Amino acid sequence: MLKTYIFDDANKKWIEEDKSLLYHDLCAILDEEHNIIYVWNGPKSSQERLKRGYEQLEKLMSTYPTINFQLSILKKKIPKHIQDKIDLMLGEINQKEDKEFYKFSRFSTLRLYLILLLISTILPFFLLLNLTSSLSWYKIGMNFEIGADEYNIWLTISSILTIIILISFSIMIIIGIIEIEYQVIVLSSLGTLVCIGLSIYFQQGIFLFLFQTGYSSSIYYISQKDIIEFLIIVSLGIFVFEIPNILKLISFLRIYRNFVF
């Protein structure tokens, strides 16, 4: 039969407790069958507490010389029946910590969120790559020269990528609501708002820039300064959600890697 006691550091005494155990507790497990008192020092407890509790046990044993029990401090190798008792008493706190640590409760939403998170993290780089390709347009003085068809393709690709990212963020908001994951909701809402703004911005088409003198219906001349200002504004908008997205992806993989691989 096993009896368990928790060390009350404030009052310097051992109190019997057989139901719950915390990581900062110092616990004595009395194994009457084998005449051993096992001392378990929680991972969040201190060596000073272990020393004080151990000394208190030695005093108690010296008070009752007829009691012949061996004191054993538990380290790495713990007898199975003792480990089972510790796990049982730690059960409640382990469940609470798991609930706080793991926000997602469904494999379906967990994996779908990872796919969408990857899409919304990777595609912005392709969006930026497509947008910055404007810097390679043919230069004439202080202007860029670009054909109308090439310009429309450039904007269409940017719009399509933005819409895909927007859809990903919108679905992630729903997943965040289902899983009651507020960080997902906030970050996805931020990305959604930025993508809506970018999508509206790109829809201006030929009115996005003030074409310079000499342009025609087939050839556009755009100031290099306007292109650079445009890229800075759009890049800042993308970085607003892209940096938190990358950090979230790293954190997500660290926590849930065992569930998705």
SEMIGU-494675 format. One line per field, with one value per residue (C-alpha): residue number from 1; chain; x, y, z. Coordinates in steps of 0.1 Angstrom, whole numbers, plus 5000, padded with zeros to 4 digits. Example, Ala and Ser with C-alpha at 12.3 -4.5 7.8 and 13.67 -1.06 7.14 Angstrom:
2
i [1|2]
ch [A|A]
xx [5123|5137]
yy [4955|4989]
zz [5078|5071]
end
This chain:
261
i [1|2|3|4|5|6|7|8|9|10|11|12|13|14|15|16|17|18|19|20|21|22|23|24|25|26|27|28|29|30|31|32|33|34|35|36|37|38|39|40|41|42|43|44|45|46|47|48|49|50|51|52|53|54|55|56|57|58|59|60|61|62|63|64|65|66|67|68|69|70|71|72|73|74|75|76|77|78|79|80|81|82|83|84|85|86|87|88|89|90|91|92|93|94|95|96|97|98|99|100|101|102|103|104|105|106|107|108|109|110|111|112|113|114|115|116|117|118|119|120|121|122|123|124|125|126|127|128|129|130|131|132|133|134|135|136|137|138|139|140|141|142|143|144|145|146|147|148|149|150|151|152|153|154|155|156|157|158|159|160|161|162|163|164|165|166|167|168|169|170|171|172|173|174|175|176|177|178|179|180|181|182|183|184|185|186|187|188|189|190|191|192|193|194|195|196|197|198|199|200|201|202|203|204|205|206|207|208|209|210|211|212|213|214|215|216|217|218|219|220|221|222|223|224|225|226|227|228|229|230|231|232|233|234|235|236|237|238|239|240|241|242|243|244|245|246|247|248|249|250|251|252|253|254|255|256|257|258|259|260|261]
ch [A|A|A|A|A|A|A|A|A|A|A|A|A|A|A|A|A|A|A|A|A|A|A|A|A|A|A|A|A|A|A|A|A|A|A|A|A|A|A|A|A|A|A|A|A|A|A|A|A|A|A|A|A|A|A|A|A|A|A|A|A|A|A|A|A|A|A|A|A|A|A|A|A|A|A|A|A|A|A|A|A|A|A|A|A|A|A|A|A|A|A|A|A|A|A|A|A|A|A|A|A|A|A|A|A|A|A|A|A|A|A|A|A|A|A|A|A|A|A|A|A|A|A|A|A|A|A|A|A|A|A|A|A|A|A|A|A|A|A|A|A|A|A|A|A|A|A|A|A|A|A|A|A|A|A|A|A|A|A|A|A|A|A|A|A|A|A|A|A|A|A|A|A|A|A|A|A|A|A|A|A|A|A|A|A|A|A|A|A|A|A|A|A|A|A|A|A|A|A|A|A|A|A|A|A|A|A|A|A|A|A|A|A|A|A|A|A|A|A|A|A|A|A|A|A|A|A|A|A|A|A|A|A|A|A|A|A|A|A|A|A|A|A|A|A|A|A|A|A|A|A|A|A|A|A|A|A|A|A|A|A]
xx [5000|5012|5007|5017|5026|5033|5059|5045|5076|5060|5051|5080|5058|5045|5008|4991|4977|4967|4948|4967|5003|5019|5052|5066|5057|5080|5063|5071|5057|5055|5058|5048|5052|5089|5096|5109|5100|5105|5111|5100|5111|5090|5107|5096|5107|5141|5170|5167|5132|5144|5171|5147|5121|5146|5160|5125|5119|5151|5140|5106|5123|5147|5117|5103|5133|5110|5101|5127|5122|5148|5149|5153|5154|5138|5160|5159|5151|5117|5100|5069|5044|5058|5058|5021|5012|5030|5014|4980|4984|4998|4969|4948|4976|4989|4954|4953|4987|4980|4948|4966|4995|4975|4949|4938|4915|4908|4932|4912|4914|4950|4962|4940|4953|4989|4982|4966|4993|5020|5000|4996|5033|5048|5026|5034|5071|5059|5037|5066|5088|5062|5058|5095|5099|5088|5123|5136|5113|5130|5143|5141|5155|5137|5108|5100|5086|5062|5037|5000|4996|5027|5014|4980|4995|5017|4987|4965|4991|4994|4957|4953|4980|4965|4930|4944|4961|4929|4909|4934|4932|4894|4892|4918|4895|4867|4892|4902|4866|4859|4890|4885|4921|4922|4957|4947|4916|4936|4965|4942|4919|4949|4960|4925|4922|4956|4948|4914|4932|4958|4932|4912|4945|4954|4919|4927|4945|4957|4948|4973|5000|5001|5015|5042|5042|5044|5024|4999|4972|4999|5029|5030|5056|5057|5080|5107|5099|5062|5072|5096|5070|5044|5067|5076|5039|5029|5059|5051|5015|5027|5052|5025|5011|5040|5064|5038|5028|5063|5067|5033|5044|5076|5057|5030|5055|5074|5042|5023|5051|5043|5007|5013|5044]
yy [5000|5035|5066|5100|5132|5168|5189|5222|5244|5273|5252|5227|5196|5168|5167|5136|5141|5112|5130|5158|5167|5198|5202|5225|5200|5179|5145|5116|5082|5056|5021|5000|4967|4973|4996|5024|5061|5075|5113|5129|5165|5181|5196|5231|5225|5235|5216|5237|5225|5189|5194|5208|5182|5154|5166|5168|5132|5121|5139|5121|5088|5094|5102|5068|5044|5014|5024|5010|5026|5034|5068|5070|5101|5094|5103|5089|5053|5051|5019|5014|5013|5046|5062|5051|5067|5100|5100|5094|5124|5146|5136|5167|5192|5174|5177|5214|5220|5200|5220|5253|5241|5224|5248|5227|5198|5183|5167|5179|5216|5212|5199|5222|5252|5241|5239|5274|5288|5276|5290|5324|5324|5313|5330|5366|5360|5351|5382|5404|5387|5394|5430|5437|5423|5458|5470|5450|5468|5487|5521|5553|5582|5584|5562|5526|5515|5485|5472|5473|5435|5429|5455|5438|5403|5418|5432|5401|5378|5401|5402|5364|5357|5383|5367|5332|5346|5364|5332|5313|5339|5339|5301|5304|5329|5302|5276|5300|5305|5267|5260|5291|5301|5339|5343|5326|5348|5381|5373|5360|5390|5413|5394|5395|5433|5439|5416|5433|5466|5453|5437|5469|5488|5464|5468|5503|5489|5516|5542|5528|5551|5584|5576|5599|5620|5599|5569|5553|5525|5499|5514|5529|5551|5550|5571|5551|5571|5560|5524|5525|5543|5517|5488|5503|5508|5473|5457|5473|5461|5425|5426|5436|5401|5382|5386|5374|5346|5333|5334|5317|5289|5283|5281|5259|5234|5233|5225|5203|5186|5152|5155|5166|5145]
zz [5000|4991|5011|4998|5017|5005|5022|5036|5034|5053|5083|5079|5081|5059|5051|5038|5002|4979|4951|4934|4929|4914|4896|4924|4951|4972|4977|5000|4989|5017|5004|5034|5016|5008|5039|5016|5016|4982|4979|4947|4940|4913|4882|4894|4930|4943|4958|4989|4994|4989|5015|5041|5034|5036|5069|5083|5073|5090|5122|5121|5116|5145|5167|5160|5162|5159|5124|5100|5066|5040|5025|4987|4965|4932|4902|4866|4875|4892|4902|4880|4908|4921|4887|4882|4915|4906|4871|4886|4910|4883|4859|4866|4861|4830|4814|4822|4807|4776|4771|4774|4752|4724|4710|4681|4690|4656|4631|4602|4611|4623|4589|4569|4588|4582|4544|4544|4566|4542|4512|4529|4539|4506|4480|4493|4483|4448|4448|4458|4432|4405|4416|4418|4383|4372|4381|4351|4326|4298|4310|4290|4309|4343|4330|4325|4292|4291|4266|4275|4273|4295|4320|4322|4327|4355|4373|4367|4382|4412|4416|4414|4439|4463|4460|4467|4498|4508|4505|4526|4554|4552|4557|4586|4603|4602|4616|4644|4653|4653|4675|4696|4687|4691|4678|4645|4643|4649|4625|4598|4601|4597|4566|4552|4556|4540|4511|4505|4504|4479|4458|4455|4448|4419|4404|4394|4364|4340|4366|4391|4378|4361|4326|4313|4282|4249|4261|4238|4240|4234|4251|4286|4302|4340|4362|4380|4411|4410|4406|4436|4458|4447|4456|4490|4499|4488|4505|4538|4535|4528|4556|4581|4579|4565|4594|4620|4596|4595|4633|4636|4612|4631|4664|4649|4635|4668|4688|4664|4644|4659|4647|4611|4600]
end
